[in-house]
């Protein structure tokens, strides 16, 4: 019989610590606590751990560390652990291992509080281990979906030459840009649920968009996506609520958000309406041991040619140059760590949870929405749910066409992979969904 254990732990940073990997102001106040939430699926095979953290991102060695300690707590292998963030910007990130700190300690302190991040991972592992004793049988899984209106819009506005002419960010004060069409998005919010008879145990929601309404003032909170989840949780307090950002790399709320603080609640209420509707439309299916499957596909993501051209010494000079702009130093650190990681032979795990006819893909980085829509077409007769923002070491992951179009998402500072990444990701998704 399949069982699940759900867990959560605090992930709120201390005052003064870095936010958004050092790219915005540090913590000034806590508006709403941050959490790590997850579940463990227990069956005939080794346990599977699925976790989501209210942080901007977890990448590289930091992502390895989280997977390692959660795997140990669940008595499973690291390949059966997937960890994601839903990417609010007024939250911490985690990138560095103790090994990285040998020559990057100065920049690491600007970007994150490494000791704090490690302790949060350990606290999540402790919560997971304690939860195993309270695992409950799962007799059914449920699936429902609903359209979300007036939240998501595509960020990339193409000109007549087919290249990105303007970007409609998460908040947009330019009315002319807001009045343009939504562009390519995935309007569907999908809900996967676990049940013990008539008792709902866990609700996992999936929706693709950057979650920012306004940010950058040091006020820690999980933004409108976290707010919607919290309101939803108050109506079903006995159910574990986990939310995952899909392939939202080029998706944001800019069409419907002029940076006014009141829009945080408005956007949250619109997303909440989708959550409620998807739950109401849920159909339940009996779950047998044979309905459960976990697949993993390690991939070698190609490194951006612009990063490959830079030597370690050149990158270190930029990183350690205190006269250089802080953001430039931070980007150089990201590039160096990713380059080292790939040159060491490190692969990125893509994974797929199969429950009966439902597939849930777990992807790295800030994937463009085209990948999520492509995954749906690979298995058009059955639901495919997508969680991106796993290991964010690759940065943004564009399609081959998007790199030719230009724009922020595929610039050197944002994307650390080459255009050939599309072929690698698409083939991996086909294999996992086959």
C-alpha positions as CSV (number, residue, x, y, z in Angstrom):
1,X,0.0,0.0,0.0
2,X,1.2,3.5,-0.8
3,X,1.4,6.0,2.0
4,X,2.5,9.6,2.2
5,X,4.0,11.7,5.0
6,X,3.8,15.5,4.8
7,X,6.2,17.9,6.5
8,X,7.0,21.6,6.8
9,X,9.6,23.7,8.6
10,X,10.5,27.3,8.9
11,X,12.7,29.0,6.2
12,X,12.5,32.6,7.3
13,X,15.8,34.5,7.2
14,X,17.2,36.7,10.0
15,X,17.3,40.5,9.8
16,X,20.1,41.8,7.7
17,X,20.7,38.7,5.6
18,X,20.8,38.8,1.8
19,X,17.8,38.4,-0.4
20,X,17.4,37.4,-4.0
21,X,21.1,36.2,-4.1
22,X,22.2,39.8,-3.1
23,X,20.5,41.4,-6.0
24,X,18.0,43.4,-3.9
25,X,18.1,45.0,-0.4
26,X,18.7,42.7,2.6
27,X,16.1,41.8,5.1
28,X,14.6,44.8,6.9
29,X,11.4,43.2,8.2
30,X,9.3,40.0,8.0
31,X,5.9,40.5,6.5
32,X,5.1,36.8,6.4
33,X,7.2,33.8,7.4
34,X,8.7,31.5,4.8
35,X,8.3,27.8,4.8
36,X,9.8,24.6,3.3
37,X,7.0,22.1,2.6
38,X,7.1,18.6,1.3
39,X,5.8,15.1,1.2
40,X,7.3,11.6,1.1
41,X,5.7,8.9,-1.0
42,X,6.2,5.5,0.5
43,X,5.5,2.3,-1.4
44,X,7.2,-0.9,-2.5
45,X,10.2,1.0,-3.9
46,X,12.5,3.4,-2.1
47,X,10.8,6.6,-0.9
48,X,10.3,9.6,-3.1
49,X,10.6,13.1,-1.6
50,X,9.0,16.2,-3.2
51,X,9.8,19.5,-1.6
52,X,9.0,23.2,-2.4
53,X,10.7,26.1,-0.6
54,X,9.5,29.7,-0.3
55,X,12.9,31.0,-1.7
56,X,13.9,32.7,-4.8
57,X,16.1,29.8,-5.9
58,X,18.3,26.9,-4.8
59,X,21.1,26.1,-7.2
60,X,24.3,24.2,-7.7
61,X,26.0,22.8,-4.6
62,X,23.2,24.3,-2.4
63,X,20.7,22.2,-4.4
64,X,22.9,19.1,-3.9
65,X,23.0,19.7,-0.2
66,X,19.3,19.9,0.2
67,X,18.7,16.8,-1.8
68,X,21.4,14.9,0.2
69,X,20.1,15.7,3.7
70,X,16.5,15.1,2.7
71,X,17.5,11.8,1.1
72,X,19.3,10.7,4.2
73,X,16.3,11.7,6.4
74,X,13.9,9.6,4.2
75,X,16.3,6.7,3.8
76,X,16.3,7.0,0.1
77,X,18.7,8.0,-2.7
78,X,19.4,11.5,-3.9
79,X,17.9,10.6,-7.4
80,X,14.5,10.2,-5.7
81,X,14.5,13.7,-4.2
82,X,13.3,16.7,-6.1
83,X,13.4,20.2,-4.6
84,X,11.9,23.4,-6.1
85,X,11.3,27.0,-5.3
86,X,8.4,29.2,-6.4
87,X,10.8,32.1,-6.9
88,X,9.5,35.2,-4.9
89,X,12.2,37.8,-5.0
90,X,12.1,39.1,-1.4
91,X,13.4,35.8,-0.1
92,X,16.8,34.2,0.2
93,X,18.6,32.0,-2.2
94,X,21.2,29.2,-1.7
95,X,24.1,28.4,-4.0
96,X,27.4,27.8,-2.2
97,X,28.8,24.7,-0.5
98,X,31.7,24.9,2.0
99,X,34.0,23.8,-0.8
100,X,32.9,26.8,-2.9
101,X,33.8,29.1,-0.1
102,X,37.6,28.4,-0.4
103,X,38.0,31.1,-3.0
104,X,34.5,32.7,-3.1
105,X,33.9,33.4,0.5
106,X,33.8,37.2,0.1
107,X,31.2,37.2,-2.7
108,X,29.2,34.4,-1.0
109,X,28.6,36.6,2.0
110,X,27.1,39.3,-0.2
111,X,24.8,36.7,-1.9
112,X,23.6,34.5,0.9
113,X,24.0,33.4,4.5
114,X,25.3,29.9,3.8
115,X,25.2,28.7,7.4
116,X,21.6,29.8,7.7
117,X,20.7,28.0,4.5
118,X,22.3,24.8,5.6
119,X,20.5,24.9,8.9
120,X,17.2,25.4,7.1
121,X,17.9,22.3,5.0
122,X,18.7,20.4,8.2
123,X,15.5,21.6,9.9
124,X,13.5,20.4,6.9
125,X,15.3,17.0,7.0
126,X,14.4,16.7,10.7
127,X,10.8,17.6,10.1
128,X,10.7,15.0,7.3
129,X,12.1,12.3,9.5
130,X,9.7,13.0,12.3
131,X,6.7,13.0,9.8
132,X,7.5,9.4,8.6
133,X,6.0,8.0,11.8
134,X,2.7,9.6,10.9
135,X,2.5,8.5,7.3
136,X,-1.1,7.8,6.1
137,X,-2.4,5.4,3.5
138,X,-3.3,6.8,0.1
139,X,-6.3,5.0,-1.5
140,X,-6.9,7.6,-4.3
141,X,-5.2,10.4,-6.2
142,X,-7.2,13.3,-7.6
143,X,-6.8,15.6,-10.5
144,X,-8.5,18.9,-11.4
145,X,-7.7,21.9,-13.5
146,X,-9.1,25.4,-14.0
147,X,-8.2,28.5,-16.0
148,X,-6.7,31.5,-14.2
149,X,-7.7,34.8,-15.6
150,X,-5.8,38.1,-15.6
151,X,-2.6,37.0,-13.9
152,X,-0.1,35.7,-16.4
153,X,1.3,37.5,-19.5
154,X,4.3,36.9,-21.7
155,X,7.3,39.2,-20.9
156,X,8.9,39.1,-24.3
157,X,7.4,41.7,-26.8
158,X,8.7,41.1,-30.3
159,X,9.3,43.8,-32.9
160,X,8.7,43.7,-36.6
161,X,12.1,42.1,-37.1
162,X,11.2,39.1,-34.9
163,X,13.5,40.1,-32.1
164,X,12.6,41.2,-28.6
165,X,11.9,44.9,-28.7
166,X,10.5,45.4,-25.2
167,X,10.1,43.5,-22.0
168,X,6.9,43.6,-19.9
169,X,8.3,42.8,-16.5
170,X,6.5,41.5,-13.4
171,X,5.2,45.0,-12.8
172,X,4.8,47.4,-15.7
173,X,4.0,51.2,-15.4
174,X,3.8,51.6,-19.2
175,X,0.1,51.5,-20.0
176,X,0.8,50.9,-23.7
177,X,2.8,47.7,-22.8
178,X,0.1,46.6,-20.4
179,X,-2.6,47.0,-23.1
180,X,-0.8,44.6,-25.5
181,X,-2.1,41.0,-25.7
182,X,-1.2,38.5,-23.1
183,X,1.0,36.6,-25.6
184,X,1.9,33.0,-25.2
185,X,1.1,31.6,-21.7
186,X,-0.4,28.5,-20.2
187,X,-3.6,29.6,-18.5
188,X,-4.3,26.4,-16.7
189,X,-3.7,25.8,-13.0
190,X,-3.5,22.1,-12.3
191,X,-4.2,20.3,-9.0
192,X,-2.9,16.9,-7.9
193,X,-4.3,15.6,-4.6
194,X,-3.8,12.6,-2.4
195,X,-6.7,11.0,-0.5
196,X,-7.3,8.4,2.2
197,X,-10.9,7.4,1.4
198,X,-12.9,10.6,1.7
199,X,-10.1,12.4,3.7
200,X,-7.9,14.8,1.6
201,X,-4.3,14.6,2.7
202,X,-2.3,16.8,0.3
203,X,-3.0,19.3,-2.4
204,X,-0.3,20.1,-5.0
205,X,-0.9,23.0,-7.3
206,X,1.0,23.9,-10.5
207,X,0.9,27.2,-12.4
208,X,3.4,29.0,-14.5
209,X,4.3,32.6,-13.7
210,X,6.9,34.7,-12.0
211,X,5.2,35.4,-8.6
212,X,6.2,39.1,-8.1
213,X,3.8,41.9,-7.5
214,X,6.3,44.4,-6.0
215,X,9.6,43.7,-4.3
216,X,13.0,44.9,-3.5
217,X,12.4,46.8,-0.2
218,X,13.7,44.1,2.2
219,X,10.2,43.0,3.3
220,X,10.3,39.2,3.4
221,X,7.2,37.5,2.1
222,X,6.2,34.7,-0.5
223,X,4.4,37.3,-2.6
224,X,1.0,36.8,-4.2
225,X,1.4,33.1,-5.0
226,X,2.3,32.4,-1.3
227,X,-0.6,34.6,-0.2
228,X,-3.1,32.7,-2.4
229,X,-1.7,29.4,-1.0
230,X,-2.1,30.7,2.6
231,X,-5.7,31.8,2.1
232,X,-6.4,28.4,0.5
233,X,-4.8,26.6,3.4
234,X,-7.1,28.5,5.9
235,X,-10.1,26.9,4.3
236,X,-8.6,23.4,4.3
237,X,-6.4,23.4,7.4
238,X,-5.9,19.7,7.7
239,X,-4.6,19.4,4.1
240,X,-0.9,19.9,3.2
241,X,-0.7,22.6,0.5
242,X,2.3,22.7,-1.8
243,X,2.6,25.1,-4.8
244,X,5.0,24.7,-7.7
245,X,5.9,27.3,-10.4
246,X,5.8,25.8,-13.9
247,X,7.9,27.0,-16.8
248,X,7.5,30.7,-15.9
249,X,10.8,32.0,-17.1
250,X,9.2,34.3,-19.7
251,X,5.9,34.7,-17.9
252,X,4.9,37.4,-15.3
253,X,2.0,39.5,-14.1
254,X,3.1,42.7,-15.9
255,X,0.0,43.1,-18.0
256,X,-2.1,43.2,-14.9
257,X,0.2,44.8,-12.4
258,X,1.3,48.5,-12.4
259,X,3.5,48.0,-9.3
260,X,0.7,49.2,-7.0
261,X,0.9,47.4,-3.6
262,X,-2.9,46.7,-3.7
263,X,-2.3,44.4,-6.7
264,X,-0.6,41.8,-4.5
265,X,-4.0,40.8,-3.0
266,X,-5.8,41.2,-6.3
267,X,-3.5,38.9,-8.0
268,X,-3.6,36.5,-5.1
269,X,-7.4,36.4,-5.2
270,X,-7.4,35.7,-8.9
271,X,-4.9,32.8,-8.4
272,X,-6.9,31.6,-5.4
273,X,-10.1,31.5,-7.6
274,X,-8.2,29.1,-9.9
275,X,-7.1,26.9,-7.0
276,X,-10.6,26.7,-5.7
277,X,-12.1,25.9,-9.1
278,X,-9.5,23.2,-9.8
279,X,-10.2,21.6,-6.4
280,X,-13.9,21.7,-7.1
281,X,-13.4,19.9,-10.4
282,X,-11.2,17.2,-8.9
283,X,-11.9,13.6,-10.0
284,X,-10.6,10.8,-7.8
285,X,-9.0,7.6,-9.0
286,X,-8.1,4.5,-7.0
287,X,-4.3,4.2,-6.5
288,X,-2.6,0.8,-6.6
289,X,1.1,0.1,-6.1
290,X,1.4,-0.6,-9.8
291,X,0.1,2.9,-10.6
292,X,3.1,4.6,-9.0
293,X,6.4,5.1,-10.9
294,X,9.4,7.4,-10.6
295,X,11.8,8.0,-13.5
296,X,15.0,10.0,-13.6
297,X,17.0,11.3,-16.6
298,X,20.4,12.9,-15.9
299,X,21.4,15.3,-18.6
300,X,24.5,17.3,-19.6
301,X,23.4,20.8,-20.3
302,X,25.6,22.7,-22.8
303,X,27.4,25.7,-21.3
304,X,27.0,29.1,-22.9
305,X,29.8,29.8,-25.4
306,X,30.3,33.3,-23.8
307,X,31.0,31.7,-20.4
308,X,33.3,29.2,-21.9
309,X,35.4,32.0,-23.4
310,X,36.1,33.5,-20.0
311,X,38.9,32.1,-18.0
312,X,38.7,31.3,-14.3
313,X,41.2,34.0,-13.6
314,X,39.2,36.6,-15.5
315,X,36.0,35.6,-13.6
316,X,37.8,35.6,-10.3
317,X,39.2,39.1,-11.0
318,X,35.7,40.4,-11.6
319,X,34.3,38.6,-8.5
320,X,37.0,39.9,-6.2
321,X,37.1,43.5,-7.6
322,X,35.4,45.6,-4.9
323,X,35.3,48.6,-7.3
324,X,33.2,46.6,-9.8
325,X,29.4,46.9,-9.6
326,X,27.9,44.4,-7.1
327,X,25.5,42.9,-9.6
328,X,28.4,42.3,-12.1
329,X,30.4,40.5,-9.4
330,X,27.4,38.3,-8.5
331,X,26.7,37.3,-12.1
332,X,30.4,36.4,-12.5
333,X,30.2,34.2,-9.5
334,X,27.1,32.4,-10.9
335,X,29.0,31.9,-14.2
336,X,32.2,30.6,-12.5
337,X,30.3,28.1,-10.3
338,X,28.3,26.8,-13.2
339,X,31.3,26.5,-15.4
340,X,33.2,24.6,-12.8
341,X,30.2,22.4,-12.1
342,X,29.9,21.3,-15.7
343,X,33.6,20.9,-16.3
344,X,33.6,18.5,-13.3
345,X,31.1,16.3,-15.2
346,X,28.1,17.2,-13.0
347,X,24.8,16.3,-14.6
348,X,21.3,17.7,-13.9
349,X,18.5,15.3,-13.0
350,X,15.2,15.7,-14.7
351,X,12.5,13.4,-13.1
352,X,8.9,12.3,-13.6
353,X,6.4,11.1,-11.1
354,X,3.8,8.8,-12.7
355,X,0.5,8.2,-10.9
356,X,-1.8,6.2,-13.1
357,X,-2.4,8.3,-16.2
358,X,-1.0,11.5,-14.6
359,X,2.6,12.6,-15.2
360,X,4.5,15.3,-13.2
361,X,7.7,16.6,-14.7
362,X,10.4,18.1,-12.5
363,X,12.7,20.5,-14.4
364,X,15.6,22.7,-13.5
365,X,16.1,26.4,-13.9
366,X,13.9,29.2,-15.2
367,X,12.4,27.3,-18.2
368,X,10.5,29.2,-20.9
369,X,6.8,28.4,-21.2
370,X,7.4,26.7,-24.5
371,X,8.8,23.7,-22.7
372,X,5.7,23.3,-20.6
373,X,3.4,23.5,-23.7
374,X,5.7,21.1,-25.5
375,X,5.5,18.6,-22.7
376,X,1.7,18.6,-22.9
377,X,1.8,17.8,-26.6
378,X,4.1,14.9,-25.9
379,X,1.3,13.2,-24.0
380,X,-1.9,14.9,-25.2
381,X,-4.3,12.2,-24.0
382,X,-3.4,12.5,-20.3
383,X,-2.6,15.3,-17.8
384,X,1.0,16.5,-17.6
385,X,1.9,18.8,-14.7
386,X,5.2,20.7,-14.7
387,X,7.3,22.0,-11.8
388,X,10.3,24.0,-12.9
389,X,12.8,26.0,-10.7
390,X,14.6,22.9,-9.5
391,X,18.4,23.3,-9.6
392,X,18.6,26.9,-10.9
393,X,22.3,26.6,-11.7
394,X,21.6,26.9,-15.5
395,X,19.7,30.1,-15.0
396,X,17.2,30.8,-17.6
397,X,16.7,28.0,-20.1
398,X,15.5,29.3,-23.5
399,X,14.5,27.6,-26.7
400,X,16.9,27.7,-29.7
401,X,14.6,30.2,-31.4
402,X,14.5,32.4,-28.3
403,X,18.3,32.8,-28.3
404,X,18.1,34.2,-31.8
405,X,15.4,36.6,-30.7
406,X,17.5,38.2,-28.0
407,X,16.0,39.7,-24.9
408,X,16.9,39.4,-21.2
409,X,16.0,35.8,-20.6
410,X,18.6,34.5,-23.1
411,X,21.3,37.1,-22.4
412,X,24.7,36.1,-21.0
413,X,23.8,37.4,-17.5
414,X,20.6,35.4,-17.3
415,X,21.2,32.2,-19.2
416,X,24.2,30.0,-18.6
417,X,23.4,27.4,-21.3
418,X,23.8,27.3,-25.0
419,X,20.9,27.3,-27.6
420,X,21.5,23.5,-28.1
421,X,19.9,23.0,-24.7
422,X,16.5,22.8,-26.3
423,X,17.4,19.5,-28.0
424,X,18.7,18.0,-24.7
425,X,15.7,19.0,-22.7
426,X,13.1,18.0,-25.3
427,X,14.6,14.6,-25.7
428,X,14.8,14.1,-21.9
429,X,11.1,15.0,-21.5
430,X,10.1,12.7,-24.3
431,X,11.9,9.9,-22.7
432,X,10.4,10.6,-19.3
433,X,6.9,10.9,-20.6
434,X,7.2,7.9,-23.0
